[in-house]
């Protein structure tokens, strides 16, 4: 017996969002994880309607895995030359590493322009063209579908006259280690949407709270670290949140299950709450597997214990009215 199947059909996106700036862009700001999933990145929103001279960029985000700016421009229509020019202006204004152009249709000439830019720029610059669709099965609720139609290609960058620098032996060891870490956190724990390790000694993951990330790092002196990193760009905000958490140190460490290092970092804008163990990328494979297991278990603990503690501290302070200017939700 053949099961009866539904009919997949497209829905006019204007039924869901009548206006791009007033409706779709705010929706995307709240659902950036869906775009992250498609791009294979950990995106964290920085600004909505970010200023660039007399213009304003729809969304400015950070690729947490590489700590670099991402500019996102949206259209609830087919792409046009005006938006292509604006996109390049925004990319230059924020020195973006990744540029994302979302539209209901990427015209052929604009897809070709994005592909040309990917071929002519270096390995540190990426251009994506993403088609926005709304689909449903029979009379089901509509669902959003992002479809990449233009993207960077490592082979294109190498063959287009710009040869990517090969990572050092140590850089490649970092890349392989963090690739395994990312894959396990994504596939086994649904912890991240990231898909690509980098030849660097750290990788950061979204916590779900703006200005707070979960870090995994090989540090100097043969140690490794997992931490809650507080950095919203406002030193007073960062230090005040850290101090609120420090006041709850005993309860937090009891829930975490081990002592933590409380690093206020008064010489920096950010603050950090961390846990350490011995480990180096030069260790043997068995030890590196143990380090990876440890990083995963502690990253899960940070998300389970420290992130809710930070969220509670922020909400309690905001509701009390004493520091509402610092803890205004983004």
PLY file of the C-alpha trace (Angstrom):
ply
format ascii 1.0
element vertex 330
property float x
property float y
property float z
element edge 329
property int vertex1
property int vertex2
end_header
0.00 0.00 0.00
1.42 3.36 -1.06
0.99 6.09 1.54
-0.78 9.16 0.27
1.61 12.10 0.01
0.95 15.78 0.44
1.56 18.43 -2.18
4.46 20.79 -1.58
3.76 24.35 -2.73
5.28 27.78 -2.43
3.69 30.63 -0.51
4.11 34.29 -1.41
6.50 35.64 1.23
4.51 38.87 1.28
1.73 36.91 2.96
4.09 36.32 5.90
5.93 39.65 5.89
4.27 42.61 4.20
7.30 44.87 4.55
10.99 43.95 4.51
12.31 46.52 7.02
9.31 46.54 9.35
8.51 42.82 9.33
11.06 40.46 7.76
14.30 41.95 9.12
13.04 41.98 12.75
11.85 38.39 12.27
15.26 37.34 10.95
16.98 39.09 13.86
14.97 36.86 16.20
15.51 33.71 14.09
19.15 34.10 13.09
19.72 30.47 14.05
17.82 29.33 10.96
20.20 31.23 8.71
23.14 29.98 10.80
22.03 26.42 10.13
22.08 26.93 6.37
25.42 28.75 6.34
27.04 26.35 8.83
28.14 29.19 11.12
27.50 30.37 14.67
25.98 33.80 14.05
25.28 36.23 16.88
23.36 39.44 16.23
25.24 42.67 16.96
23.07 45.43 15.49
19.73 45.84 13.72
19.77 48.72 11.20
23.51 49.24 11.73
24.65 52.69 10.55
27.06 53.09 7.63
27.31 56.81 6.90
23.88 57.95 5.67
22.82 54.33 5.04
21.80 51.51 7.38
22.66 47.83 7.09
19.78 45.44 7.81
21.71 43.19 10.21
25.26 43.16 11.52
26.28 39.84 13.09
29.43 38.11 14.29
30.67 34.73 13.09
31.62 33.47 16.55
33.76 30.62 15.25
36.10 33.06 13.53
35.34 36.26 15.48
34.67 38.38 12.43
31.85 40.64 11.20
29.04 39.38 8.97
26.85 41.83 7.04
23.36 40.70 6.03
21.15 42.59 3.57
17.57 41.53 2.78
15.10 42.05 -0.05
11.53 40.75 -0.32
11.92 40.96 -4.08
14.44 40.15 -6.78
17.97 41.50 -6.38
18.87 44.83 -7.97
21.98 46.93 -8.71
21.16 49.41 -5.94
21.38 46.75 -3.23
24.55 45.27 -4.72
26.24 48.65 -4.39
24.93 49.08 -0.84
26.12 45.60 0.09
29.69 46.41 -0.95
29.50 49.72 0.92
28.34 47.95 4.09
31.03 45.29 3.74
33.71 47.98 3.47
32.21 50.01 6.32
32.42 47.10 8.77
35.44 45.33 7.22
33.25 42.26 6.92
34.63 38.76 6.47
31.29 37.38 5.29
28.63 39.08 3.16
25.12 37.61 2.90
22.53 38.85 0.39
19.03 37.46 0.94
16.28 37.95 -1.67
13.28 36.14 -3.10
15.20 35.87 -6.38
18.92 36.19 -7.07
19.07 37.43 -10.66
21.63 35.69 -12.89
23.80 38.78 -13.30
23.94 39.27 -9.53
24.70 35.60 -8.88
27.53 35.92 -11.39
28.74 39.07 -9.62
28.86 37.23 -6.27
30.70 34.31 -7.86
33.17 36.75 -9.45
33.78 38.41 -6.09
34.38 35.01 -4.48
36.93 34.18 -7.17
38.73 37.52 -7.01
38.91 38.07 -3.24
41.13 36.23 -0.78
40.23 33.32 1.48
39.24 35.68 4.28
36.30 37.17 2.37
33.08 35.30 1.51
29.97 36.27 -0.45
26.70 34.36 -0.21
23.54 34.73 -2.26
20.56 33.20 -0.44
17.07 32.77 -1.87
14.23 33.20 0.62
11.22 30.91 0.14
8.08 30.11 2.09
6.66 26.64 1.54
3.86 24.46 2.88
2.47 20.96 2.45
-1.22 21.00 1.54
-2.78 23.37 4.08
-0.04 23.18 6.71
1.48 26.22 8.34
4.06 27.92 6.06
7.73 27.24 6.73
10.76 29.31 5.79
13.36 27.82 3.47
16.74 29.45 2.84
18.45 28.18 -0.32
22.07 29.09 -1.09
22.58 29.83 -4.79
25.98 31.57 -4.62
28.73 30.73 -2.16
32.52 30.76 -1.75
34.44 27.87 -3.15
37.97 27.03 -1.99
38.89 25.68 -5.40
37.62 28.85 -7.10
39.71 31.01 -4.79
42.81 28.95 -5.53
42.21 28.85 -9.30
41.09 32.47 -9.56
44.56 33.84 -8.97
44.45 34.11 -5.18
46.17 31.19 -3.50
45.00 30.53 0.06
47.79 30.27 2.56
48.20 26.71 3.74
47.90 26.37 7.53
51.04 25.44 9.40
51.39 21.93 10.78
50.24 23.20 14.17
47.38 25.15 12.57
46.21 22.02 10.79
46.34 20.09 14.08
44.09 22.73 15.66
41.72 22.56 12.70
41.37 18.79 12.92
40.88 18.88 16.69
38.15 21.53 16.57
36.51 19.90 13.56
36.00 16.79 15.68
34.80 18.89 18.61
32.30 20.81 16.46
30.98 17.67 14.78
30.36 15.93 18.10
28.73 18.96 19.73
26.48 19.44 16.68
25.54 15.83 15.91
25.45 14.33 19.41
24.24 17.27 21.49
22.58 19.78 19.11
24.84 22.34 20.79
25.93 24.27 17.69
25.14 24.89 14.04
28.82 25.34 13.14
30.29 22.98 10.56
33.86 24.02 9.83
36.87 23.93 12.12
39.54 26.60 11.71
43.37 26.49 11.99
43.34 28.42 15.28
43.76 27.51 18.95
40.17 28.39 19.96
36.54 28.13 18.94
33.59 30.04 20.38
29.93 29.03 20.43
26.71 30.98 20.82
25.14 30.83 24.27
21.73 32.11 23.25
22.36 35.38 25.14
23.69 38.39 23.25
27.14 39.41 24.45
27.90 36.06 26.11
29.70 33.20 24.35
31.01 29.78 25.35
34.69 29.43 24.57
36.98 26.42 24.12
40.71 27.21 23.97
44.24 25.84 24.09
46.11 28.42 26.19
49.81 29.02 26.80
51.58 26.86 29.34
50.09 23.54 28.30
46.54 24.13 29.52
43.11 24.06 27.95
40.11 26.14 28.95
36.33 26.17 28.66
34.68 29.42 29.68
31.72 31.74 29.77
33.04 34.89 28.10
31.18 38.13 28.84
31.75 40.77 26.18
28.92 42.96 24.98
31.11 45.93 24.11
30.17 47.86 27.27
32.77 47.41 30.00
30.41 48.54 32.77
27.79 46.02 31.65
30.35 43.22 31.51
31.85 43.94 34.93
28.49 44.37 36.61
27.19 41.06 35.30
30.42 39.35 36.37
30.11 40.80 39.88
26.50 39.65 40.16
27.55 36.13 39.24
30.52 36.26 41.63
28.10 37.05 44.47
26.46 33.69 43.70
29.76 31.83 43.43
29.06 29.14 46.02
25.70 28.19 44.51
27.01 28.26 40.94
30.05 26.09 41.71
27.90 23.62 43.62
25.65 23.25 40.59
28.62 23.10 38.22
30.22 20.35 40.25
33.75 21.75 40.55
35.60 24.99 41.37
35.74 27.68 38.71
38.28 30.39 37.93
36.68 33.84 38.30
38.60 36.19 36.02
37.25 39.75 36.15
40.03 40.94 33.79
40.07 44.52 35.02
42.60 45.50 32.35
40.17 44.46 29.61
36.61 45.24 28.58
35.49 41.60 28.92
35.30 39.19 31.88
35.49 35.42 32.05
34.42 32.48 34.24
36.50 29.44 33.34
37.56 25.91 34.11
41.00 24.55 33.15
42.86 21.30 32.72
46.25 20.24 31.38
46.50 19.76 27.62
48.40 20.79 24.51
47.75 20.34 20.80
51.13 18.56 20.72
49.83 15.79 23.03
49.44 12.23 21.78
46.12 11.19 20.14
44.83 9.41 23.25
45.37 12.48 25.43
43.82 14.77 22.81
40.74 12.57 22.76
40.52 12.94 26.54
40.87 16.72 26.18
38.10 16.76 23.60
35.84 14.69 25.84
36.57 17.07 28.71
35.86 20.17 26.60
32.53 18.76 25.48
31.40 17.86 28.99
32.41 21.27 30.38
30.87 23.21 27.49
27.59 21.40 28.14
27.90 22.28 31.85
28.56 25.94 31.06
25.41 26.04 28.97
23.42 24.15 31.61
24.60 26.12 34.67
26.38 29.38 33.85
24.20 30.63 31.01
20.95 30.36 33.03
22.69 31.97 36.01
23.72 34.90 33.81
20.21 35.18 32.36
18.69 35.16 35.86
21.11 37.83 37.08
20.27 40.03 34.11
16.51 39.63 34.48
16.50 40.18 38.24
18.58 43.32 37.94
16.46 44.66 35.13
13.20 43.99 37.00
14.52 45.73 40.12
14.92 48.93 38.14
18.32 49.79 39.61
20.44 49.18 36.53
17.89 49.01 33.74
20.09 51.16 31.51
22.79 48.49 31.58
20.58 45.44 31.26
18.22 46.60 28.57
17.44 43.48 26.49
18.81 43.57 22.94
0 1
1 2
2 3
3 4
4 5
5 6
6 7
7 8
8 9
9 10
10 11
11 12
12 13
13 14
14 15
15 16
16 17
17 18
18 19
19 20
20 21
21 22
22 23
23 24
24 25
25 26
26 27
27 28
28 29
29 30
30 31
31 32
32 33
33 34
34 35
35 36
36 37
37 38
38 39
39 40
40 41
41 42
42 43
43 44
44 45
45 46
46 47
47 48
48 49
49 50
50 51
51 52
52 53
53 54
54 55
55 56
56 57
57 58
58 59
59 60
60 61
61 62
62 63
63 64
64 65
65 66
66 67
67 68
68 69
69 70
70 71
71 72
72 73
73 74
74 75
75 76
76 77
77 78
78 79
79 80
80 81
81 82
82 83
83 84
84 85
85 86
86 87
87 88
88 89
89 90
90 91
91 92
92 93
93 94
94 95
95 96
96 97
97 98
98 99
99 100
100 101
101 102
102 103
103 104
104 105
105 106
106 107
107 108
108 109
109 110
110 111
111 112
112 113
113 114
114 115
115 116
116 117
117 118
118 119
119 120
120 121
121 122
122 123
123 124
124 125
125 126
126 127
127 128
128 129
129 130
130 131
131 132
132 133
133 134
134 135
135 136
136 137
137 138
138 139
139 140
140 141
141 142
142 143
143 144
144 145
145 146
146 147
147 148
148 149
149 150
150 151
151 152
152 153
153 154
154 155
155 156
156 157
157 158
158 159
159 160
160 161
161 162
162 163
163 164
164 165
165 166
166 167
167 168
168 169
169 170
170 171
171 172
172 173
173 174
174 175
175 176
176 177
177 178
178 179
179 180
180 181
181 182
182 183
183 184
184 185
185 186
186 187
187 188
188 189
189 190
190 191
191 192
192 193
193 194
194 195
195 196
196 197
197 198
198 199
199 200
200 201
201 202
202 203
203 204
204 205
205 206
206 207
207 208
208 209
209 210
210 211
211 212
212 213
213 214
214 215
215 216
216 217
217 218
218 219
219 220
220 221
221 222
222 223
223 224
224 225
225 226
226 227
227 228
228 229
229 230
230 231
231 232
232 233
233 234
234 235
235 236
236 237
237 238
238 239
239 240
240 241
241 242
242 243
243 244
244 245
245 246
246 247
247 248
248 249
249 250
250 251
251 252
252 253
253 254
254 255
255 256
256 257
257 258
258 259
259 260
260 261
261 262
262 263
263 264
264 265
265 266
266 267
267 268
268 269
269 270
270 271
271 272
272 273
273 274
274 275
275 276
276 277
277 278
278 279
279 280
280 281
281 282
282 283
283 284
284 285
285 286
286 287
287 288
288 289
289 290
290 291
291 292
292 293
293 294
294 295
295 296
296 297
297 298
298 299
299 300
300 301
301 302
302 303
303 304
304 305
305 306
306 307
307 308
308 309
309 310
310 311
311 312
312 313
313 314
314 315
315 316
316 317
317 318
318 319
319 320
320 321
321 322
322 323
323 324
324 325
325 326
326 327
327 328
328 329
